[in-house]
Amino acid sequence: MRLRITTLSLLVSAGLCSSQTVIFPEPLSPRIANYTIDVALDAVKKTLKGTETLVWKNTSTDKVSELQFHLYLNAFKNSQSTFMKESGGESRGVSAADGGWGWIDVTSIYVRDGEDLSSKMEFIHPDDDNANDQTVFRVPLSKPVPPGQTITLDIAFDAKLPKIFARTGFAGNYFLVGQWFPKVGVYEPAGTRYATTGQWNTHQFHSTTEFYADFGVYDVRMTVPKNFVLGATGTLQSRVEHANGTATHLYYAEDVHDFCWTASPNYKVVEDQWRHVKIRLLIQPDRVQSQAHRYIKSVKGTLEYFDHWMGKYPYPNVTIVDPQYGGFGSGGMEYPTLITGGSLWNLPEGFRATEGVTEHEFGHQYFYGMLASNEFEEAWMDEGFNQYAEGRIMDSLYGAKTATLDLLGFKVGDLEFSRDGYVGMKNPKLAPSFNKAWEYKAGGYGNFTYTKTAVWMTTLERIIGRPTMDEIMRTYFERWKFKHPCAKDFIAIVNEVVIARHGEKFGSDMNWYFEQVLYGTNTCDYEISSIAVVPVRSPKGVFDREGKKVESAAEPRASKPQEQESRITISRLGEVQLPVDILVKFDDGSEERSDWDGKDRYKILKFTKNSKAVWAKVDPEFKIVMDVNRLNNSRSFDADRTPVWKYTLKFLFWVQNVLATASAF
C-alpha cells in the first residue's frame, strides 16, 4: 500500500499535474508512458470528447526522432479496416451491428510549449498493405527526444463508441470503454526482447490480437451522467457533481499499462475484501442474488492461489464488471485492476461459467498485467500461461473432475476442457504456438494459443514435478514482472531451475522440449501395440555335448514349469519424443514398471516370471497430457483369443499358398 496525501501538487516522478501526491518506497515499473486524461461521455450520442497529456520517457540510448501511436477504435470505423477484413464482422461469437461503427480522431497534438504536430500525423501499416487501416499513426519530431529525457504532448481527441462487438462500446446505456484514447506504442531499445536495434513495436489492431504497452501512471477524469455508476482501472479519488446533471469521477492508477472504464445507471454494487484488496462487483440487478456470491468466491480463491503460488498482487483493489444483456461482446476481458465477467440470471452453480471467466480474467492481472508480454507477437505467454493457471486453480477450487461442469450427471474438469480443445482439433499440426497472433491464416489461434499451451505446460509440470514447476513460475514472475519478457526469457528460467534441481536428468537443458511443443507442430502419441505371452521351454534341436551330437525335444523347464515370457511392444506413433513410463500387471497381481526415453519408434519389454502379463499401460500417471490419443495407451491380454488367431493365421497362410500355386498355371 502507498500512503496518499490529498493535495494539489506536481507528480515529480512522472511530470504530471495531479490532485494526488503519492509517496512510495520505489516505483514498481519504469513508468515510461504517463497520462493525464479528461474525457466526457455523451450518453445519448455515444461519443467521447477528451484531452490528454502524455509524458513519455526515452529509456533507450537512442535519439528518438518520431513517436508512434495506436488508435484502436478505428478498427470499428468501416468494413475496410484490417480488423474488420480479418474478422468478417464477427468476433468471439458476436457479430458487428449494422450501423454500429466506432472511430477516433486526433483533433490536435502539440509538444508542450512547442511545436504543433497535427499536420505531421501519418497513418502507417506495419503489418500489411491495407492503406484503409487507421489504427496506427506516426508523427515525426523536429527535436528528437534524447536518451533518458522526456517529452510532453498535449492531445485532443473525439471518439464515437461502437455498438459492443469486440471488447468495447455500448449496449443501450451500458458502456464498456476500452482502448479508447490515443495510446503511445512501445519503443524497444536494442536487446529488448528480439530487437537488434532500437525500434517501435506498434502493430495494427487485428481480429485475433490484443495489446502491448508500456507501464506508467494514469490520472483520469471521466464525466458521465450523475445517475450512472462508474468503475475504472485504479482507485477512486473524488466524485464531483455538476449543475448540468453530470458528475466527474477521478481515478488514479500507478504502474499499469492500460486504462479501462465502465458506466451504467443499472449497476448494483457489491463490495467485499480479501486481505489488503478491496473487491468491487458491478453487477446487473437481476443477477445479484444468484451470481454475486459466485463472483466474489471465485476472485477470492484466485487471489489466494496466486498469492501463494506466484507472488503478491500489489494493487489495492480489483473491480469485476458483469455485462448486461446485449453487451456480452465486452465480457471475458482483462484490464489492469478491472476485469469483465459473464453471467446469466439464475445460471446453475454446476455450470461454472461465472467462476471460470472470473478466475481466468483475474489471472491476466499477472500474465497480461504485470508481466506484460507482447500479446501481438507472443499471445501464448499471456493466454496460454493463463489457461494453464486456470486449469490448476479451477481444479483446485472446484474439483479436478468437476471444475467446469457438474450438472445432471455430466462432469468436466478444467484441464480436461483445455485438453479437449487441443486434441479435438481437425488438424493439430496446423501451426506452432510460437506465432504472431494475426498469422494464423487458416484458423486455430485459440486452440494453439490457449489450449495447446496449457496442455504442454501441464505436461512439462508432470515431467519435471510440480515443486520444480512452482519454482519456475515464481522465479519467472519475480524476475520479469513489469519488464516485458519473451519466450527466450522464460525458457532460460526453465533451464536454470531444472538443472539446479535435477542436474542433467532431462538433458543439458530443456531446449529439446520447447523445440517440439512451442516452436514445432508435431503431435505426441504413444501406444501399447501388443502383448504376447509364450511359455518358456527347454532348448530343442541337435546340440554338441561332450563330443557327441545330442537331439533334445522341447519340454517345459522342469525347474520352473510355470515360467512365462511376456513381451510388451510400445510404439511411438507421433513425432514428438518424450520420456514415458510403462506399467505392466500380471495375473498373480504383481506389477512391473519401466521407463523409456521415447525416442525410438518402438520398444519391446520382456518379462520372464511365473505369471503372465494381463494388462499394460504407457504413461499410467497421465504425465503426457498432450498425447493426442489416450485410447491406445493401454491394452489387455486375452488368452482365450490366442488359439483362434493361431489357426486363423495358419488358414490364411494356406489360402495364400493355394492362390500363389494357381497363379503359376
C-alpha positions in Angstrom: 0.0 0.0 0.0 1.1 3.6 -0.7 0.4 6.5 1.6 -1.5 9.2 -0.3 -1.7 12.8 0.7 -4.7 14.7 -0.8 -3.3 18.0 -2.2 -2.8 19.8 -5.5 0.8 19.1 -6.4 3.2 18.1 -9.1 3.8 14.4 -9.5 7.5 14.9 -10.0 8.5 11.4 -10.9 6.2 11.4 -14.0 5.9 15.1 -14.6 2.1 15.0 -14.4 -0.3 17.5 -12.8 -2.4 15.6 -10.4 -4.7 16.1 -7.4 -2.8 13.4 -5.5 0.8 13.1 -4.3 2.0 9.6 -4.0 4.7 8.6 -1.5 6.2 5.2 -2.3 9.4 3.4 -1.5 10.2 2.7 -5.2 8.0 2.6 -8.3 7.2 -0.9 -9.4 7.7 -0.2 -13.0 9.8 2.0 -15.3 6.8 4.4 -15.8 7.6 5.2 -19.4 4.2 6.3 -20.6 2.2 8.5 -18.2 -1.2 10.0 -18.9 -3.4 12.7 -17.5 -6.8 12.4 -19.3 -10.0 14.4 -19.1 -12.9 12.9 -21.0 -16.7 13.5 -21.2 -19.2 10.9 -22.3 -22.3 11.9 -24.2 -24.6 9.0 -23.3 -27.1 9.9 -25.9 -24.8 10.3 -28.9 -22.4 7.6 -27.6 -19.4 9.8 -28.1 -16.3 10.9 -26.2 -14.6 14.2 -26.2 -11.2 14.3 -24.4 -7.9 15.9 -23.8 -4.8 14.0 -22.9 -1.4 14.9 -21.6 1.2 12.3 -22.3 4.6 12.4 -20.6 6.8 9.8 -22.4 10.3 8.9 -21.3 13.0 7.7 -23.7 14.7 4.9 -21.7 17.0 3.9 -24.6 20.4 5.1 -25.6 18.9 6.3 -28.9 17.8 9.7 -30.0 14.1 9.0 -30.8 13.0 11.2 -33.8 9.4 10.1 -34.1 6.6 8.8 -31.9 4.0 6.1 -32.9 0.5 5.8 -31.5 -2.4 3.3 -31.5 -5.9 4.5 -32.4 -7.6 1.2 -31.6 -11.2 2.5 -32.0 -10.6 3.0 -35.8 -10.7 -0.8 -36.1 -14.5 -0.3 -36.0 -14.6 2.6 -38.4 -15.6 0.7 -41.5 -15.5 -2.6 -43.2 -12.1 -1.9 -44.8 -10.1 -1.8 -41.6 -7.7 -4.7 -41.1 -9.7 -5.9 -38.0 -13.0 -6.0 -40.0 -11.5 -7.6 -43.1 -9.8 -10.3 -41.0 -12.8 -11.0 -38.7 -15.5 -10.8 -41.3 -17.5 -8.7 -38.9 -17.6 -11.5 -36.2 -15.5 -11.7 -33.0 -15.8 -14.2 -30.2 -19.2 -15.3 -31.3 -20.7 -11.8 -31.6 -21.5 -10.0 -34.9 -21.0 -6.4 -35.6 -24.3 -4.5 -35.6 -25.3 -2.7 -38.8 -24.6 1.0 -38.4 -22.8 0.4 -35.1 -19.5 1.9 -36.3 -16.9 3.5 -34.0 -13.9 5.7 -34.6 -11.4 8.1 -33.0 -9.9 11.3 -34.4 -6.9 13.2 -33.0 -8.0 16.8 -33.4 -4.8 18.3 -32.3 -1.4 17.3 -31.0 1.3 19.7 -29.6 4.6 19.4 -28.0 4.2 21.2 -24.6 5.3 24.8 -25.1 6.4 24.0 -28.6 5.6 22.5 -32.0 2.2 21.8 -33.4 2.5 18.2 -34.8 -1.1 17.9 -36.0 -0.3 18.3 -39.7 2.6 15.8 -39.5 0.4 12.8 -38.5 0.7 9.9 -40.9 -1.2 6.6 -40.7 1.1 3.6 -41.2 0.5 -0.1 -41.7 3.4 -2.1 -40.2 1.8 -5.5 -40.7 0.0 -5.4 -44.1 -0.5 -3.2 -47.1 -4.0 -2.1 -46.1 -4.0 1.7 -46.8 -7.5 1.9 -45.4 -6.4 0.9 -41.9 -6.1 3.8 -39.5 -5.2 2.0 -36.2 -1.6 3.2 -36.1 -0.1 6.6 -36.8 3.4 8.1 -36.6 4.4 11.7 -36.0 8.0 12.9 -36.7 9.7 15.3 -34.2 11.7 18.3 -35.2 13.7 17.9 -32.0 14.4 14.2 -31.2 14.0 13.0 -27.6 17.5 12.5 -26.2 18.4 9.3 -24.2 17.0 9.4 -20.7 14.8 12.5 -21.4 11.1 13.0 -21.6 8.7 14.7 -24.0 5.3 16.1 -23.0 2.5 16.1 -25.5 -0.9 17.7 -25.3 -3.5 15.9 -27.4 -7.2 16.5 -28.1 -9.5 13.8 -29.5 -13.0 13.0 -30.4 -14.4 9.4 -30.5 -17.6 7.6 -31.4 -18.1 4.3 -29.5 -19.2 1.3 -31.5 -22.1 -0.9 -30.6 -20.4 -3.5 -28.4 -18.8 -6.0 -30.7 -15.2 -6.8 -29.7 -14.4 -5.8 -26.1 -15.5 -2.2 -26.2 -18.6 0.0 -26.9 -22.1 0.4 -25.8 -25.4 -1.5 -25.4 -28.2 0.9 -24.6 -27.0 2.8 -21.5 -24.3 0.2 -20.7 -20.8 1.4 -21.6 -17.5 -0.5 -21.5 -14.9 1.9 -22.7 -11.7 0.0 -23.6 -8.8 1.0 -25.9 -10.4 4.4 -26.2 -7.6 7.1 -26.2 -4.6 7.8 -28.3 -2.0 5.4 -26.9 1.7 5.6 -27.5 3.4 2.4 -28.7 6.4 0.7 -27.2 9.9 1.7 -28.2 12.1 -1.3 -27.8 15.8 -0.5 -27.3 18.4 -2.9 -28.7 18.4 -6.1 -26.6 14.8 -5.8 -25.6 13.0 -9.0 -26.5 14.1 -9.6 -30.1 15.2 -6.1 -31.0 18.7 -5.8 -32.5 18.4 -2.1 -33.0 16.1 0.5 -31.4 12.6 0.1 -32.9 9.0 1.0 -32.4 6.8 -2.1 -31.8 3.4 -0.8 -32.8 1.2 -3.3 -34.6 -2.2 -2.7 -36.2 -5.3 -3.9 -34.5 -6.0 -7.4 -35.8 -9.0 -9.6 -35.2 -7.0 -12.1 -33.1 -4.6 -9.7 -31.4 -4.8 -7.9 -28.1 -2.3 -5.4 -26.7 1.2 -4.4 -25.8 2.1 -1.1 -24.0 4.5 0.4 -21.5 3.8 1.0 -17.8 3.0 4.3 -16.3 0.8 6.4 -14.1 -2.8 7.3 -15.1 -4.7 10.2 -13.8 -8.1 10.1 -15.5 -11.2 12.3 -15.1 -14.4 10.8 -16.6 -17.6 13.0 -16.8 -20.8 11.0 -17.2 -24.5 11.4 -16.2 -24.6 11.7 -12.5 -27.1 8.8 -12.1 -24.5 6.5 -13.7 -22.4 4.1 -11.6 -18.8 4.2 -12.8 -15.9 1.8 -12.4 -12.4 2.1 -13.7 -8.8 1.0 -13.6 -7.2 2.2 -10.3 -8.9 3.7 -7.3 -11.5 6.5 -7.0 -10.0 9.7 -5.7 -13.1 12.0 -6.0 -16.5 12.4 -7.4 -17.9 15.9 -8.1 -21.5 16.6 -9.3 -22.2 19.5 -11.7 -25.3 21.6 -12.3 -25.8 20.2 -15.8 -26.7 16.8 -14.4 -23.3 15.2 -14.8 -20.6 14.0 -12.4 -16.8 13.8 -12.8 -15.1 10.8 -11.4 -11.3 11.0 -10.8 -9.5 7.7 -10.9 -5.8 7.2 -10.3 -3.5 4.2 -11.0 0.2 3.6 -10.7 2.4 1.0 -12.6 -0.3 -0.1 -15.1 -0.1 -0.1 -18.9 -3.7 0.5 -19.8 -6.9 2.1 -18.5 -10.5 1.0 -19.0 -13.7 2.2 -17.6 -17.4 1.4 -17.5 -20.6 3.3 -16.7 -24.2 2.3 -16.4 -27.3 3.5 -14.5 -28.3 -0.1 -13.9 -25.3 -1.5 -11.9 -25.8 -2.8 -8.4 -22.6 -2.5 -6.4 -21.4 -5.4 -4.2 -18.3 -4.8 -2.1 -16.1 -7.2 -0.3 -12.4 -7.6 0.7 -9.6 -10.1 0.6 -6.7 -9.1 2.8 -5.5 -5.7 1.5 -7.5 -6.0 -1.7 -10.9 -4.2 -2.0 -13.3 -6.1 -4.2 -16.0 -4.2 -6.1 -18.5 -6.0 -8.2 -20.7 -4.1 -10.6 -23.5 -6.5 -11.4 -26.8 -6.4 -13.2 -29.8 -6.2 -10.8 -31.4 -9.5 -11.8 -28.2 -11.4 -11.1 -27.3 -10.1 -7.6 -29.0 -12.9 -5.7 -27.9 -15.9 -7.8 -24.5 -14.7 -9.2 -22.8 -12.2 -6.9 -21.6 -14.7 -4.3 -20.1 -16.8 -7.1 -18.1 -13.9 -8.5 -16.8 -13.0 -5.0 -15.9 -16.6 -4.0 -14.1 -17.1 -7.3 -12.0 -14.0 -7.2 -11.1 -14.5 -3.5 -10.0 -18.1 -4.2 -7.9 -16.9 -7.2 -6.3 -14.1 -5.2 -5.3 -16.7 -2.5 -3.9 -19.2 -5.0 -1.8 -16.6 -6.9 -0.5 -15.1 -3.7 0.9 -18.5 -2.5 1.9 -19.7 -6.0 3.5 -16.8 -7.9 3.6 -13.7 -5.8 1.8 -10.8 -4.2 -0.9 -8.9 -6.0 0.4 -5.4 -5.4 -2.7 -3.3 -6.3 -5.2 -2.2 -3.6 -8.3 -3.2 -5.5 -10.0 -5.2 -8.2 -13.2 -4.3 -10.0 -15.4 -7.0 -11.6 -17.9 -5.9 -14.3 -20.9 -8.1 -15.1 -22.1 -7.1 -18.6 -25.8 -6.5 -19.3 -27.8 -8.3 -22.0 -26.7 -7.1 -25.4 -23.2 -6.3 -24.0 -21.7 -9.8 -23.9 -19.2 -8.8 -26.5 -17.4 -6.9 -23.8 -17.4 -9.9 -21.4 -14.5 -12.1 -20.6 -11.9 -9.4 -20.9 -9.0 -8.1 -18.8 -7.6 -4.7 -18.0 -5.4 -3.6 -15.1 -7.3 -3.9 -11.8 -10.6 -4.3 -13.8 -12.0 -7.4 -15.4 -15.2 -8.2 -17.2 -17.0 -11.4 -16.4 -20.1 -13.1 -17.8 -23.2 -14.5 -16.2 -26.8 -15.0 -16.8 -29.8 -14.8 -14.5 -30.2 -18.0 -12.4 -27.2 -19.7 -14.1 -27.0 -23.0 -12.3 -24.0 -23.4 -10.0 -23.0 -26.7 -11.5 -22.3 -24.9 -14.8 -19.3 -22.8 -13.7 -19.1 -20.2 -16.4 -19.3 -17.3 -13.9 -16.4 -18.8 -11.9 -14.3 -19.8 -14.8 -14.5 -16.5 -16.6 -13.8 -14.6 -13.3 -10.8 -16.8 -12.5 -9.4 -16.6 -16.0 -9.7 -12.8 -16.3 -8.2 -12.2 -12.9 -5.3 -14.4 -13.8 -4.5 -12.0 -16.6 -3.5 -9.4 -13.9 -0.3 -11.5 -13.6 0.4 -12.5 -17.2 -1.0 -9.7 -19.2 -1.0 -7.1 -16.4 2.3 -7.3 -14.5 4.5 -9.5 -16.8 3.1 -7.7 -19.9 4.5 -9.8 -22.6 3.7 -8.8 -26.2 0.3 -10.1 -26.9 0.6 -9.3 -30.6 3.6 -11.5 -31.1 3.6 -14.0 -28.3 0.0 -14.3 -27.2 0.7 -17.8 -25.8 2.8 -16.2 -23.0 -0.4 -14.5 -21.8 -3.4 -16.5 -22.9 -1.6 -19.9 -22.8 0.1 -19.4 -19.4 -3.2 -18.1 -18.0 -5.1 -21.0 -19.4 -2.6 -23.3 -17.6 -3.1 -21.3 -14.4 -6.8 -21.6 -14.8 -6.6 -25.4 -15.0 -4.6 -25.5 -11.8 -6.8 -23.0 -9.9 -10.2 -24.1 -11.1 -9.5 -27.8 -10.5 -8.1 -26.9 -7.0 -11.1 -24.8 -6.1 -13.9 -26.9 -7.6 -12.5 -30.4 -8.2 -10.3 -31.9 -10.9 -13.3 -33.7 -12.4 -16.0 -31.1 -11.8 -14.3 -27.6 -12.2 -16.0 -26.7 -15.4 -19.2 -28.7 -15.3 -21.0 -30.7 -12.6 -24.6 -30.9 -13.7 -27.2 -33.6 -14.3 -24.5 -36.3 -14.1 -22.1 -34.6 -16.5 -18.7 -33.8 -15.0 -15.8 -32.0 -16.7 -12.6 -30.7 -15.2 -10.9 -27.5 -16.4 -7.7 -29.3 -17.6 -9.9 -31.8 -19.4 -11.7 -28.9 -21.1 -8.3 -27.5 -22.3 -7.1 -30.9 -23.4 -10.2 -31.5 -25.4 -9.7 -28.1 -27.1 -6.3 -29.1 -28.4 -6.7 -32.9 -29.2 -10.1 -32.3 -30.7 -8.8 -30.1 -33.5 -9.2 -31.4 -37.0 -5.5 -30.5 -37.7 -3.4 -30.1 -34.6 -0.3 -29.7 -36.8 -1.7 -26.6 -38.5 0.6 -24.1 -36.8 3.0 -23.7 -33.8 2.1 -21.9 -30.6 5.0 -19.6 -31.3 3.3 -17.4 -33.9 2.2 -13.9 -34.3 -1.4 -13.8 -33.5 -2.6 -12.5 -36.8 -0.6 -15.1 -38.8 -3.0 -18.0 -38.0 -4.3 -17.6 -41.5 -6.1 -20.9 -41.6 -7.5 -20.6 -38.1 -6.5 -22.2 -34.8 -5.5 -19.1 -32.9 -7.5 -20.0 -29.8 -6.5 -23.7 -29.8 -2.8 -23.1 -30.3 -2.5 -20.0 -28.1 -4.8 -21.1 -25.2 -5.3 -24.8 -25.0 -2.2 -26.3 -26.6 0.0 -24.1 -24.4 -2.0 -25.1 -21.3 -1.6 -28.8 -22.3 2.2 -28.6 -22.9 2.7 -26.5 -19.8 0.9 -29.2 -17.7 2.9 -31.9 -19.5 6.1 -30.1 -18.6 4.9 -29.8 -15.0 4.2 -33.5 -14.7 7.6 -34.5 -16.3 9.7 -32.3 -14.0 7.4 -32.3 -11.0 5.1 -29.7 -9.6 7.6 -28.3 -7.0 10.1 -27.6 -9.8 7.3 -26.1 -11.9 6.2 -23.9 -9.0 9.8 -22.6 -8.6 9.9 -21.8 -12.3 6.7 -19.8 -12.2 7.7 -17.9 -9.0 11.1 -17.1 -10.4 9.7 -16.0 -13.7 7.2 -13.7 -12.1 9.6 -12.1 -9.6 12.4 -11.6 -12.1 10.3 -10.4 -15.1 7.3 -8.5 -13.7 7.0 -5.0 -15.2 9.7 -5.9 -17.8 8.0 -7.4 -20.9 9.6 -10.9 -21.1 9.7 -13.0 -24.2 10.0 -16.7 -24.9 13.7 -16.9 -24.5 13.5 -15.3 -21.1 11.0 -18.0 -19.8 13.0 -20.8 -21.4 16.2 -19.6 -19.7 14.5 -19.8 -16.3 13.2 -23.3 -17.0 16.7 -24.4 -17.9 18.2 -22.7 -14.8 15.7 -24.2 -12.3 15.5 -27.7 -13.8 19.3 -28.0 -13.9 19.6 -26.7 -10.3 17.0 -29.2 -9.0 17.7 -32.2 -11.2 21.1 -31.9 -12.7 21.2 -33.4 -16.2 18.4 -35.9 -15.6 16.5 -34.4 -18.5 19.5 -33.4 -20.6 21.9 -30.5 -20.5 18.9 -28.2 -20.9 15.2 -28.3 -21.7 15.5 -26.7 -25.2 14.6 -30.1 -26.8 11.2 -29.8 -25.1 10.4 -26.3 -26.4 11.7 -27.1 -29.9 8.9 -29.7 -30.1 6.0 -28.2 -28.2 6.4 -24.5 -28.7 8.3 -24.0 -32.0 7.2 -27.2 -33.6 3.9 -28.5 -35.0 4.2 -32.3 -34.4 1.9 -34.3 -32.2 2.6 -36.8 -29.4 1.1 -40.3 -29.5 2.3 -43.4 -27.7 0.5 -46.8 -27.8 0.7 -50.2 -26.3 0.7 -52.1 -29.6 0.7 -55.7 -28.5 1.1 -58.1 -25.6 2.3 -61.6 -26.2 2.8 -64.4 -23.7 4.7 -67.6 -24.5 5.8 -70.5 -22.2 9.5 -70.7 -21.6 10.7 -74.2 -22.8 13.9 -76.0 -22.8 16.0 -75.7 -25.9 15.3 -78.2 -28.7 17.3 -79.5 -31.7 20.7 -81.1 -32.1 23.5 -80.0 -29.7 27.2 -80.9 -29.4 27.7 -82.2 -25.9 30.9 -84.0 -24.8 31.9 -84.7 -28.4 28.6 -86.2 -29.3 25.6 -84.8 -31.1 22.5 -85.0 -28.9 19.0 -84.3 -30.0 16.8 -82.7 -27.5 13.0 -82.2 -27.6 11.3 -79.1 -26.4 10.0 -79.6 -22.9 9.0 -77.1 -20.2 11.9 -76.5 -17.9 11.5 -78.8 -15.1 12.9 -76.4 -12.6 10.4 -73.7 -13.5 7.3 -75.4 -15.0 5.2 -72.3 -14.9 7.7 -69.8 -16.2 6.3 -67.5 -19.0 7.8 -64.8 -21.2 5.6 -61.7 -21.6 6.5 -59.4 -24.4 5.1 -55.8 -24.5 5.5 -53.7 -27.6 5.2 -49.9 -27.1 5.1 -47.7 -30.3 5.7 -44.1 -30.9 3.1 -43.1 -33.5 3.6 -39.3 -33.3 6.8 -37.3 -34.0 7.1 -35.7 -30.5 9.6 -37.6 -28.3 9.1 -37.5 -24.6 10.2 -39.8 -21.7 7.4 -42.1 -20.7 6.7 -44.8 -18.1 5.2 -48.2 -18.7 3.2 -50.2 -16.2 2.6 -54.0 -16.7 0.3 -56.0 -14.5 0.5 -59.8 -14.2 -2.1 -62.4 -13.4 -0.7 -63.0 -9.9 -1.4 -59.4 -9.0 2.2 -58.3 -9.3 3.3 -55.2 -11.3 6.5 -54.2 -13.1 7.4 -50.6 -14.1 9.8 -49.5 -16.8 10.9 -46.2 -18.2 11.7 -45.3 -21.8 13.2 -42.2 -23.3 10.5 -42.4 -26.0 12.9 -41.7 -28.9 12.8 -44.9 -31.0 9.8 -45.9 -33.0 9.1 -48.8 -30.7 10.4 -50.6 -27.6 9.9 -54.2 -26.6 9.8 -55.1 -23.0 10.3 -58.7 -21.9 9.5 -60.2 -18.6 10.2 -63.8 -17.6 8.4 -64.9 -14.5 6.0 -67.4 -13.1 3.0 -65.4 -14.2 1.5 -63.9 -17.4 1.1 -60.2 -18.3 -2.6 -59.4 -18.4 -2.5 -55.7 -18.9 -0.1 -52.9 -19.8 -0.3 -49.1 -19.9 2.0 -46.4 -21.2 2.1 -43.2 -19.2 0.0 -44.6 -16.3 0.2 -41.4 -14.3 -1.0 -39.4 -17.2 2.0 -37.1 -17.3 1.9 -36.7 -21.1 -1.3 -34.6 -21.2 -0.5 -33.7 -24.8 -0.8 -37.3 -26.0 -3.5 -36.9 -28.7 -4.9 -40.4 -28.3 -5.3 -41.8 -24.8 -7.5 -44.7 -26.0 -4.4 -46.6 -27.3 -2.3 -46.1 -24.2 -3.4 -49.4 -22.6 -4.1 -52.9 -23.7 -5.3 -56.2 -22.1 -4.1 -59.7 -23.0 -7.0 -62.0 -23.8 -5.5 -65.5 -23.6 -8.7 -67.1 -25.0 -8.3 -65.4 -28.4 -4.8 -66.7 -29.0 -5.7 -70.1 -30.4 -8.3 -68.6 -32.7 -5.7 -66.2 -34.2 -3.2 -69.0 -34.4 -5.4 -71.2 -36.6 -6.8 -68.2 -38.5 -3.3 -67.2 -39.5 -2.5 -70.8 -40.5 -5.6 -70.9 -42.6 -4.8 -67.5 -44.3 -1.2 -68.8 -45.0 -2.7 -71.9 -46.6 -5.0 -69.8 -48.8 -2.1 -67.6 -49.8 -0.1 -70.6 -51.0 -3.0 -72.1 -52.9 -3.6 -68.8 -54.7 0.1 -68.5 -55.5 0.2 -72.1 -56.9 -2.9 -71.4 -59.0 -1.4 -68.3 -60.5 1.6 -70.3 -61.8 -0.6 -72.1 -64.3 
